[in-house]
Amino acid sequence: QLTNTACSLVPQVLKSCTEFIEKHGIVDGIYRLSGIASNIQKLRHEFDSEQIPDLTKDIYIQDIHCVGSLCKLYFRELPNPLLTYQLYEKFS
């Protein structure tokens, strides 16, 4: 279980997207299938503008995969991978 301090370290984009996916995204391939690129970029722009977008808008409900795609994009663009280079050998 995460402490309040640890929870505050989770970026808002990940908190919002994972909560939304847990509530609405129980569909096949939620992280395997890509969302519509324009919806992903719109959602990204809203988070980049330091807003917390309303993920219950029809645009996101109808393209639930754009929310999962944004999560994947966030992890892909991290400057250092979650499985750090130093620990890669241990993980593999």
PLY file of the C-alpha trace (Angstrom):
ply
format ascii 1.0
element vertex 92
property float x
property float y
property float z
element edge 91
property int vertex1
property int vertex2
end_header
0.00 0.00 0.00
1.29 3.43 -0.92
1.60 6.13 1.66
0.19 9.59 1.02
3.71 10.78 0.25
4.20 8.06 -2.35
0.79 8.78 -3.90
1.71 12.43 -4.35
4.73 11.30 -6.39
2.49 9.68 -9.01
2.02 12.13 -11.90
-1.55 13.39 -12.33
-1.73 12.09 -15.88
-1.11 8.52 -14.66
-3.48 8.83 -11.70
-6.33 10.17 -13.82
-5.84 7.76 -16.69
-5.47 4.62 -14.59
-8.48 5.50 -12.42
-10.54 6.08 -15.58
-9.36 2.83 -17.17
-10.14 0.84 -14.02
-13.65 2.29 -13.98
-14.50 2.37 -17.71
-11.80 0.54 -19.60
-12.45 -3.11 -19.00
-12.33 -3.95 -22.70
-10.17 -6.32 -24.69
-6.79 -4.91 -25.60
-7.05 -1.67 -23.62
-3.26 -1.30 -23.68
-2.70 -3.29 -26.87
-4.88 -1.26 -29.23
-4.05 2.34 -30.04
-6.45 5.21 -29.75
-7.09 7.80 -32.44
-3.97 9.98 -32.72
-5.89 13.28 -32.67
-7.69 12.23 -29.46
-4.41 11.21 -27.83
-2.84 14.56 -28.73
-5.89 16.49 -27.50
-5.77 14.63 -24.19
-2.02 15.16 -23.91
-2.42 18.88 -24.57
-5.04 19.14 -21.82
-2.69 17.51 -19.29
0.27 19.58 -20.55
-1.82 22.71 -19.92
-1.92 21.61 -16.28
-5.64 20.92 -16.49
-7.26 17.71 -15.36
-9.45 16.87 -18.33
-12.93 15.45 -17.98
-12.30 11.91 -19.17
-16.01 11.16 -19.13
-16.54 13.30 -22.25
-17.99 11.33 -25.15
-14.78 11.76 -27.15
-12.83 9.74 -24.56
-15.58 7.27 -23.67
-16.03 6.43 -27.37
-12.25 6.13 -27.87
-11.27 4.54 -24.56
-8.02 3.34 -26.15
-6.72 6.92 -26.39
-6.48 7.00 -22.58
-4.42 3.79 -22.50
-2.32 5.10 -25.38
-1.56 8.29 -23.44
-0.28 6.19 -20.52
1.99 4.24 -22.86
3.19 7.48 -24.46
4.02 8.92 -21.03
6.18 5.92 -20.13
7.81 5.86 -23.58
8.88 9.51 -23.28
10.40 9.28 -19.80
14.05 10.41 -19.85
15.03 7.22 -17.99
13.12 3.96 -18.29
11.25 2.54 -15.31
13.43 -0.55 -15.57
16.62 1.44 -15.22
19.68 0.71 -17.31
21.57 -0.27 -14.16
18.96 -2.86 -13.18
18.20 -4.16 -16.67
20.42 -7.26 -16.34
18.71 -8.25 -13.08
15.27 -7.89 -14.65
16.16 -9.89 -17.74
0 1
1 2
2 3
3 4
4 5
5 6
6 7
7 8
8 9
9 10
10 11
11 12
12 13
13 14
14 15
15 16
16 17
17 18
18 19
19 20
20 21
21 22
22 23
23 24
24 25
25 26
26 27
27 28
28 29
29 30
30 31
31 32
32 33
33 34
34 35
35 36
36 37
37 38
38 39
39 40
40 41
41 42
42 43
43 44
44 45
45 46
46 47
47 48
48 49
49 50
50 51
51 52
52 53
53 54
54 55
55 56
56 57
57 58
58 59
59 60
60 61
61 62
62 63
63 64
64 65
65 66
66 67
67 68
68 69
69 70
70 71
71 72
72 73
73 74
74 75
75 76
76 77
77 78
78 79
79 80
80 81
81 82
82 83
83 84
84 85
85 86
86 87
87 88
88 89
89 90
90 91
